[in-house]
Each structure stands twice: as C-alpha cells, then as structure tokens.
Amino acid sequence: MTYAHDPSTAEPAPADESGSRRGFGCLLEIVETLVLTLVIYLLIHNFIAQPFEVDQESMLPTINPHEYVLIDKLSPRFDDYHRGDIVVFQPPEGFGVNGGIPFIKRVIGLPGDTVSLENGSVFITPPGGSAVGLSEPYVRRDVDGGPVPTQPRDAEQTREWTVPPGTFFVMGDNRTASQDSRAFGPIDRDLIVGRAWLRYFPLDRIGFTDRPTYDGLPDQAPDGEAALPLVLAPYGRGGSSATIQASIARS
C-alpha cells in the first residue's frame, strides 16, 4: 500500500539554520559587488581615465592651482600625442619632488623638431622644414598685456634643443614659473601618464582643455618618430591612486 506524503508531518528547518543561509547569501552578494566594483575601478583607473588635482602655478592661466582635470589614458594608445596637448607625466630622474608626484605641462616640440628661443619667443623647425615662430595665446600675460617672455631655465642658459625620437619637448604656460624641458630636456614618451582633456572642478571653470593649432607646423610626429609601439604598452609609471588623488604636481 502506498501512502501520500503529509506535508503537515514534515519537521520544519531550524530557524537559526535558515537565517544563517540567508545571511551568508547576503554577505556573498556584498562581497561580489565590492570585487566587481574594484575591478571596474582598476580597469578605468589604469587604462581609461584618471583624476588629477593641480597644486601649482606653472599652467596658469589655462589651469589654476587646486583645479581638477581628467587624464585621458585611452586615446593616446591609438592616436599619439599632438603638439599643444596638455600632458601629465612622471618627472625625469633628479627633478621629482614629494615621491615622484607627476608634472603637468604642454607639448611644444615633437620628435625630430628643433626647438629654439629667440628674443623671448619660441621657434620650431620641423624635420626638413624652416623655423616657424609659435603663436601662443595661452601663455601667461604680463602687466602690459603681452605674453611673458620664454627664457632659458637651466644653468647653461640653453636656447636650442633637438628632440630625439620617442621624446617630447614640454613647457608650462606660465613660462616664468615652470620647471620643464628648458631645465631637464625632452621627456621620454613612456613617462607620460596621459593627456589632460577635461577640467571638471570647480564647476564654474568646467570645460575641455582645447588643443591650439599652429600654422605651418605638423601637429603630430612623422611616422616612426614617436616610438609608436609604446602606445599599446600599459602605463606602468602612472602612479598609484593615492598619488593621483593627492595630485600635487609642484613644479
């Protein structure tokens, strides 16, 4: 004879065991969410974009002290740096302060260029071309409204540089208060963290950091001059999250 199962006679699961399973499941979901959030953050932080607070005066008037910019790490992997880009980079050896906190400057000379200073102005001679004087409306102005002269910044008073392959010549917009390639020479491409493309704080200064055009000059290096294989390499020198969040570039 077959008997039907009577559910009323089944022993209920202990309340504490059922509650423990629910609590463990909830904890597991929280851990999974935190791990996924961390992975997404690290992917964005290391390969796509990174925040940076500027605590210096070398990029005045384009970027003021204590303003925040967003560093684009993705597009330089496919479209190399242009003349006029504002870039964040690790300082060359011997020029860093406070544990190697990144610098922020503007790309002026491309690989193969000759950069020269004459009567306070900047001239660029591209490979196989003639010298072209730069029109630089972004440079800080003096009390008379004219651009602050660009003068040498090293002990030797160097006024001319040839930019080797795989390097860039960078300067701050505030030429009298910037430690830049006039002091330490062109920087290696693999020191660059990325290009600063958006100023997002304070809100009344929000906007893109527009790249100027330079009549008579190419805006990118000739093929093979900019060490393109490095474009696809990971940015291993980008600094830790704490470094970028503190973001005190003091030169």
C-alpha positions in Angstrom: 0.0 0.0 0.0 1.2 3.5 -0.9 0.8 6.4 1.4 0.7 10.0 0.3 3.2 12.3 2.0 1.6 14.6 4.5 3.4 17.9 4.5 2.0 18.7 7.9 4.1 16.0 9.4 7.4 17.3 8.0 9.8 18.8 10.5 10.5 22.4 9.8 14.1 23.5 9.3 15.5 25.2 12.3 15.0 29.0 12.2 18.6 29.7 13.0 19.9 27.5 10.2 17.6 29.2 7.6 18.6 32.6 8.8 22.3 31.7 8.6 21.9 30.6 5.0 20.2 33.9 4.1 22.9 35.9 6.0 25.7 34.1 4.2 24.0 34.6 0.8 23.6 38.3 1.5 27.3 38.6 2.6 28.4 36.8 -0.6 26.4 39.2 -2.8 28.0 42.2 -1.0 31.5 40.7 -1.5 30.8 40.0 -5.2 29.5 43.6 -5.7 32.6 45.0 -4.0 35.0 42.9 -6.0 33.3 43.8 -9.3 33.3 47.5 -8.3 37.0 47.3 -7.6 37.8 45.5 -10.8 35.8 48.1 -12.8 37.6 50.9 -11.0 41.0 49.5 -11.6 40.3 49.0 -15.3 39.1 52.6 -15.7 41.9 54.0 -13.5 44.7 52.2 -15.2 43.6 52.1 -18.8 40.9 54.7 -19.5 40.8 57.8 -17.3 42.3 59.2 -14.0 41.5 62.3 -11.9 44.3 64.7 -11.2 44.4 67.8 -8.9 46.8 70.5 -9.9 48.5 72.3 -7.0 50.9 74.5 -8.9 51.1 77.7 -10.9 53.1 76.5 -13.9 50.0 76.1 -16.1 48.4 79.5 -15.4 46.2 80.9 -16.8 45.0 77.7 -18.5 44.7 75.7 -15.3 44.7 77.3 -11.9 46.0 75.8 -8.7 43.6 73.4 -6.9 41.6 72.7 -10.1 40.8 69.1 -11.1 41.4 67.7 -14.5 40.6 64.3 -16.0 43.5 62.4 -17.6 42.7 60.5 -20.9 44.8 57.3 -21.0 42.8 55.6 -23.7 43.0 57.7 -26.8 46.9 58.1 -26.8 47.1 54.3 -27.3 45.6 54.8 -30.8 46.2 58.5 -31.6 49.6 59.7 -30.3 50.2 63.0 -28.6 49.7 66.2 -30.6 51.5 69.4 -30.4 49.6 71.6 -28.0 48.3 68.7 -25.9 48.5 69.2 -22.1 50.0 66.1 -20.6 50.6 64.6 -17.2 53.9 62.8 -16.8 56.3 61.4 -14.2 59.3 63.8 -13.8 62.6 62.8 -15.1 65.1 61.4 -12.6 66.5 64.0 -10.4 63.7 66.5 -10.9 60.8 65.0 -8.9 59.6 66.1 -5.5 57.5 64.5 -2.9 58.0 61.0 -4.0 57.8 61.5 -7.8 54.4 63.2 -8.0 53.5 63.9 -11.6 54.1 67.1 -13.5 51.6 68.7 -15.9 52.8 70.7 -19.0 52.0 71.4 -22.6 53.6 69.6 -25.6 55.6 72.1 -27.6 58.2 70.1 -29.6 57.6 66.8 -31.4 60.2 64.1 -32.1 62.5 65.3 -34.8 61.8 69.0 -34.1 64.4 71.6 -33.2 63.1 74.0 -30.5 64.8 77.4 -30.1 64.3 80.5 -28.1 64.9 83.9 -29.7 64.1 87.2 -28.1 61.6 85.7 -25.7 59.7 83.8 -28.4 59.6 80.1 -29.3 60.6 78.8 -32.7 60.1 75.3 -34.1 62.0 73.8 -37.0 60.3 70.6 -38.1 62.4 67.9 -39.9 63.3 69.1 -43.3 61.4 72.4 -42.8 62.1 76.0 -41.9 61.8 77.7 -38.5 58.3 78.8 -37.5 57.6 81.2 -34.7 54.8 79.9 -32.4 51.7 82.0 -31.8 50.9 81.1 -28.1 47.7 82.8 -26.9 47.6 80.5 -23.9 50.9 81.9 -22.4 50.5 84.0 -19.2 50.5 87.7 -19.8 52.5 90.4 -18.1 51.1 93.7 -16.6 51.2 95.3 -20.1 49.0 92.5 -21.6 51.8 91.0 -23.7 52.9 87.4 -23.4 55.5 86.6 -20.7 58.9 86.0 -22.5 60.1 82.5 -22.8 63.6 82.4 -21.4 66.1 79.6 -20.7 65.7 77.8 -17.4 69.0 75.8 -16.9 72.3 76.9 -15.6 73.9 76.8 -19.1 71.2 79.1 -20.5 70.4 76.6 -23.3 68.4 78.1 -26.1 68.2 75.3 -28.6 67.3 71.6 -28.4 66.8 68.8 -30.9 64.0 66.5 -29.9 65.1 62.8 -30.2 62.8 60.0 -31.4 60.4 58.8 -28.7 60.5 62.1 -26.7 58.6 65.3 -26.5 59.6 68.9 -25.5 57.1 70.3 -22.9 56.7 73.7 -21.3 54.3 75.2 -18.8 52.0 78.1 -19.9 53.4 80.2 -17.1 56.9 80.4 -18.5 58.5 82.3 -15.6 57.3 79.7 -13.0 57.7 76.3 -14.7 60.3 73.6 -14.4 60.1 72.0 -17.7 62.1 70.8 -20.8 64.1 74.0 -20.7 65.6 72.6 -17.5 65.6 68.8 -18.0 65.3 68.5 -21.8 62.8 66.5 -23.8 60.9 63.8 -21.9 60.6 60.1 -22.8 57.2 59.1 -24.1 56.9 56.3 -21.6 57.0 58.8 -18.7 53.7 60.3 -19.9 50.6 59.1 -17.9 48.1 60.6 -20.4 46.6 63.8 -21.8 44.6 66.2 -19.6 41.4 66.8 -21.6 38.7 67.9 -19.2 38.8 70.4 -16.4 35.9 69.4 -14.2 36.2 71.3 -10.9 35.4 74.0 -9.8 32.1 73.9 -11.7 32.4 77.5 -12.8 35.6 76.5 -14.7 34.4 73.3 -16.2 35.4 72.7 -19.8 37.7 70.9 -22.2 41.3 71.8 -22.5 41.3 72.8 -26.2 44.3 72.0 -28.2 45.6 75.0 -30.2 46.6 74.9 -33.9 50.0 76.1 -35.1 50.1 77.4 -38.6 52.9 76.0 -40.7 53.7 73.1 -38.4 52.5 69.4 -38.2 50.5 68.6 -35.1 52.0 65.1 -34.8 55.3 63.5 -35.3 56.2 61.8 -38.6 55.6 58.0 -38.7 58.2 56.1 -36.7 59.4 59.2 -34.8 57.2 58.9 -31.8 58.0 55.3 -30.7 54.5 54.1 -31.6 55.0 50.5 -30.1 54.8 52.2 -26.7 51.2 53.4 -27.5 49.9 49.9 -26.8 52.0 49.2 -23.8 50.5 49.5 -20.3 51.2 52.8 -18.5 53.3 51.2 -15.7 54.5 54.6 -14.4 51.2 56.3 -13.9 51.5 56.5 -10.2 49.2 55.0 -7.5 45.7 56.0 -6.9 46.7 57.9 -3.8 49.4 59.8 -5.7 47.0 60.9 -8.4 44.2 61.7 -6.0 46.5 63.8 -3.8 47.8 65.0 -7.2 50.3 67.6 -6.0 52.4 68.5 -9.0 54.7 71.1 -7.5 56.8 72.4 -10.4 
